[in-house]
Every structure is written in structure tokens, then in C-alpha cells.
Amino acid sequence: MRLSFELALPPGINQQYYTHRGLHVLTPQSRRYRKAVEQQMLRMYAQDLVSDSFLAAMRQGYLSLFFRYYFETPLRRDLDGGLKITVDAITSGLGAPDDSRVVDIHLLKYIDPLRTRLEVDVEIVEAWDWKAETESPWASIALTLPLPPSINSQYVVVDGQRHRGSALRRFRREVKAAVDAHAVHERIPATFHASGKPGYLGVYADFYFKNQQRRDVDNGLKSLLDAFCSAVDVNDARVVDIHLTKRVSRAAPRTELQVELFDDWQFTPEHAVRSNQQRMW
């Protein structure tokens, strides 16, 4: 079962949160966006665009989210910057029990300077293989990394200023060490570092948590992308294809990261996306 609809783009990451009395809280702009999405979900239900059978299946199963972001320009905004606020708004608007039911997220970056938007597909996954193991790597870069710290452990507020917490600093060091140990720099052409030159990245991550309910699949993406792109000295706005899955491994919680290099990217839906064929439920 699938539900498709269109949203406005979420606010950029720098407009989503601010620090108030030592707490990291949503900005008025973010609260307005979330309320607008929730109200759109209610209108869709009132217009019979969301069926009772879809909502019932959602409460029994799991969710797969497919986001197609249409920005004005290729490199001004990061693909991951509005993910968490959008997932929270959609799941809340649909009345999902909680975000932990989202087990699969796919994001693609396109360009439409005349009509920016976010196209969304929400699909019900009746059965999910929590312990699926990644087969032999198919992408050009494959790394096993620690799990990113949870969103509540990533930053601390000192004297009203937000700083990276110890868990996030440690994670970034571990990612840098893995990148260096696997000589990832040698596999990335110079064009990926040059301004105005072609060269884009697809990022595919399987997060293996200790249990199903402990973590949401979306809340470690930004710290993962920031850490990897910083370690390889590539602008994370060059990431145009992201696919995340949520798995469980009590014995070995980890991130299985694969990164594909694209010499060019068409920024249109006609672009062939390799991950659609390679990554199946």
C-alpha cells in the first residue's frame, strides 16, 4: 500500500533549531512547517485520499519513505538537512505510533528552479527483515563504522553556544581513522573537490541497532554525512542519493556504509539510480 503527496520544502538546517535556556528547540519556522504538514495530512484524510485501511496497516506494519527533493540550485542545500523535521511531521500527521516504525528511507536530489517542492511516497512494509546482512559490497567504497551518536548526545550547550559533544567528537575521529585506513582519498577523483566541477556521491547506510525501538533511523544521518564528507574533504552538498535502512544486531551494533561515485548527475527523475536495483527489502 502506498500513499503519494507533495509538500513544500522544509526549512534549511540553520533555520530549524535554536538554543533557549540551554535547550535545543524548534524555531517558529520549524513549528509552522510541522503544523502545516500535519494539517495537510488531516485534509487528505478528510478528502478520502488517506484510507482507513492504510492507517490500520500502518499501525500494524512498518513504513518506507521515499523523498524526492527539488531545489533551486544543485549545491546550495544539503540533501539531508530537512530529513528529521519532515519525518517527524509526516509520522505525527498520519498518527503513526512512533518514528521507530520507519525502517527504510530513500532520498534523491533534483533541481527545479521554477517550482521547488518535496515529493513523498509513504509505503507500508508488512514484514521487515531486521537481521538482514549486507552481502558483498557493490559500491566503490565500503566501510564498517560505529553507530553515530543519538541526536540527544551529539551537542552540548556551553554559555549559550552549541558545541559538539564528546560522543560526536569521538565518532568523527573514528570515521576519519576508517577513511584513512582504507585509503578512501585515493579513490575519489580531484573533480569531487573542485568547485563548479561535476562529481557527486550516493550514500547507502544500514544502521544495526541493539533493538528495534531504541533509535530512529533518521537521527544519525547528518552526523554520519558530516563526519564522512569532512574526512574525505568533499562538500556534503554533493550527496545526491541517500538510502538508509534500520536493522538489529544486539551482538554487533554498527553502521555498514557504502558510497558510490557519480561522474555526473542529471538532477532529473530520469537519472538511473543504482540503489533502486541493488537494495531490496
C-alpha positions in Angstrom: 0.0 0.0 0.0 1.4 3.4 -1.0 0.4 7.0 -0.3 1.9 9.8 -2.5 1.7 13.5 -2.0 3.6 16.8 -2.3 5.0 19.1 0.4 6.8 22.4 0.5 10.5 22.1 1.2 11.3 22.0 4.9 13.4 24.9 6.3 17.1 24.6 6.0 19.1 23.1 8.8 20.2 26.5 10.1 16.6 27.7 10.4 15.3 24.6 12.2 16.6 24.9 15.8 17.8 27.5 18.2 19.2 27.4 21.8 16.8 28.6 24.5 17.8 28.4 28.2 20.3 25.7 27.4 17.8 23.6 25.4 17.9 22.8 21.6 14.3 23.7 20.5 12.4 24.1 17.2 12.3 27.6 15.7 8.9 29.2 15.0 9.6 28.5 11.3 10.1 24.8 12.0 6.9 24.6 14.2 4.9 26.3 11.4 6.2 23.8 8.9 5.4 20.8 11.1 1.9 22.2 11.7 1.3 22.8 8.0 2.3 19.2 7.2 0.1 17.8 9.9 -2.8 19.8 8.7 -2.2 18.6 5.1 -2.4 15.0 6.4 -5.7 15.8 8.1 -7.1 17.4 4.9 -6.0 14.3 2.9 -7.9 12.1 5.3 -11.0 14.3 5.1 -10.9 14.1 1.3 -10.6 10.3 1.4 -7.0 10.5 0.0 -5.8 8.5 3.0 -7.9 5.4 3.7 -8.8 3.8 7.0 -7.3 0.6 5.7 -3.9 2.4 5.0 -3.9 3.8 8.6 -4.7 0.4 10.0 -2.0 -1.3 8.0 0.5 1.4 9.1 -0.2 0.7 12.8 0.4 -3.0 12.3 3.4 -2.8 10.0 6.4 -0.6 9.2 7.0 2.4 7.0 9.2 3.0 4.0 9.7 6.7 3.0 10.8 7.9 -0.5 11.6 11.6 -0.7 12.4 13.5 -3.9 13.7 17.0 -3.1 13.5 19.6 -5.9 15.9 22.5 -5.0 16.6 25.7 -6.9 20.3 25.0 -7.4 22.5 21.9 -7.1 24.8 22.8 -4.3 23.1 25.4 -2.1 21.3 22.9 0.1 22.3 19.6 1.6 20.0 16.6 0.8 19.8 15.5 4.5 19.2 18.9 6.1 15.4 18.7 6.4 15.0 15.0 6.9 14.3 14.7 10.6 11.8 17.5 10.8 10.0 16.1 7.7 9.8 12.6 9.1 8.6 13.8 12.4 5.8 15.9 10.7 4.7 13.1 8.4 4.5 10.4 11.0 2.8 12.7 13.5 0.3 13.8 10.9 -0.5 10.3 9.9 -0.9 9.2 13.5 1.9 6.6 13.3 2.6 5.1 16.8 6.2 6.5 16.7 9.1 7.2 14.4 10.7 3.9 15.2 8.4 2.2 12.7 10.2 3.9 9.8 12.7 1.3 8.7 13.6 2.4 5.2 14.3 5.9 3.9 15.4 6.9 0.4 16.3 10.5 -0.6 17.1 11.9 -4.1 18.2 15.3 -5.0 16.7 17.0 -8.1 16.6 20.6 -9.4 13.6 22.7 -10.5 14.3 26.4 -10.1 10.7 27.3 -11.1 8.9 25.1 -8.6 10.8 23.8 -5.5 9.0 21.1 -3.7 9.2 17.7 -1.9 7.5 14.7 -3.4 6.8 12.0 -0.9 5.9 8.3 -1.2 4.9 6.5 2.0 4.7 2.7 1.6 3.6 0.1 4.1 6.1 -2.7 4.8 4.1 -5.6 6.2 7.2 -7.7 7.1 10.7 -6.5 7.7 13.9 -8.5 7.9 15.5 -7.0 10.9 18.7 -9.1 10.8 19.4 -8.9 7.1 23.1 -8.9 6.5 24.8 -6.8 3.8 26.1 -9.0 1.0 29.5 -8.4 -0.6 29.9 -4.6 -1.2 28.6 -3.4 -4.6 29.6 0.3 -4.2 33.1 1.6 -4.9 33.7 2.5 -1.2 32.5 0.3 1.7 33.3 0.9 5.4 32.1 -0.7 8.7 31.7 2.2 11.2 30.3 2.7 14.7 26.8 3.9 15.0 26.5 7.7 15.1 25.6 9.1 18.5 21.9 9.7 19.2 20.7 13.1 18.4 20.5 14.0 22.1 24.2 13.1 22.6 25.6 15.0 19.6 25.8 18.5 21.1 26.2 20.3 24.3 25.4 24.0 25.2 28.1 26.0 26.9 27.5 29.6 27.7 24.6 29.7 25.3 26.6 28.3 22.4 26.1 24.9 20.9 29.3 22.7 20.7 30.0 19.1 19.5 29.7 16.7 22.5 32.3 14.2 23.4 30.4 11.3 21.7 30.2 13.2 18.4 33.8 14.2 18.5 34.8 10.6 19.2 32.6 9.4 16.3 34.2 11.8 13.9 37.7 10.7 14.9 36.6 7.0 14.3 35.2 7.8 10.9 38.4 9.7 10.0 40.5 6.7 11.1 38.5 4.3 9.0 38.7 6.6 6.0 42.5 6.8 6.3 42.9 3.1 7.0 41.1 2.2 3.8 42.8 4.9 1.7 39.5 6.3 0.6 41.1 9.6 -0.5 42.9 7.7 -3.3 39.6 6.5 -4.8 38.0 10.0 -5.0 39.0 12.0 -8.1 40.1 15.6 -7.9 36.9 16.8 -9.6 34.9 15.9 -6.4 36.9 18.5 -4.5 36.8 21.3 -7.1 34.2 24.0 -7.1 32.0 24.0 -10.2 33.2 20.6 -11.4 31.0 17.5 -11.8 31.2 14.7 -9.3 28.5 13.5 -6.9 28.1 10.9 -4.2 25.5 8.3 -3.4 25.5 7.3 0.3 23.9 4.0 1.4 23.9 3.1 5.1 22.5 0.1 7.0 22.2 1.0 10.7 22.4 -2.0 13.0 20.9 -1.0 16.4 20.7 -3.1 19.6 17.0 -3.3 19.4 14.1 -2.1 17.2 12.7 0.6 19.4 15.8 2.3 20.8 16.7 4.6 17.9 15.1 6.2 14.9 16.7 5.5 11.5 16.9 9.2 10.5 18.6 10.8 13.6 22.2 9.8 12.9 22.3 10.7 9.2 23.5 14.2 9.5 26.4 13.4 11.8 27.3 10.4 9.6 27.4 12.6 6.4 29.2 15.4 8.2 31.9 13.1 9.5 32.5 11.2 6.3 32.5 14.2 4.0 34.8 16.1 6.3 37.2 13.1 6.4 37.4 12.9 2.6 37.2 16.7 2.1 34.1 16.7 -0.1 31.3 19.2 0.2 28.3 17.2 1.5 26.0 19.2 -0.8 27.5 16.8 -3.5 25.5 13.9 -1.9 22.5 13.4 -4.3 21.3 9.9 -3.4 20.8 8.6 0.1 19.3 5.3 1.2 19.0 4.3 4.9 17.7 1.0 6.4 17.2 0.1 10.0 18.4 -3.3 11.2 19.0 -5.1 14.5 22.2 -6.7 15.9 22.5 -7.0 19.6 25.9 -8.5 19.4 27.4 -6.1 16.9 25.7 -2.7 16.6 27.3 -0.8 13.8 26.9 1.2 10.5 27.5 -0.5 7.2 28.3 2.3 4.9 28.7 2.2 1.1 29.4 5.2 -1.1 29.1 5.3 -4.8 30.8 7.9 -7.0 28.9 9.5 -9.9 30.9 11.4 -12.5 27.8 13.4 -13.2 24.2 13.6 -12.1 21.3 14.8 -14.2 19.2 16.2 -11.4 16.1 14.9 -13.1 13.8 11.9 -12.3 15.1 10.2 -15.5 18.5 9.6 -13.9 19.1 5.9 -13.4 19.5 5.3 -9.6 21.6 2.2 -9.0 20.4 1.8 -5.4 16.9 1.1 -6.6 18.1 -2.1 -8.3 20.7 -3.1 -5.7 18.9 -2.5 -2.4 15.8 -4.6 -2.0 13.8 -5.3 1.2 
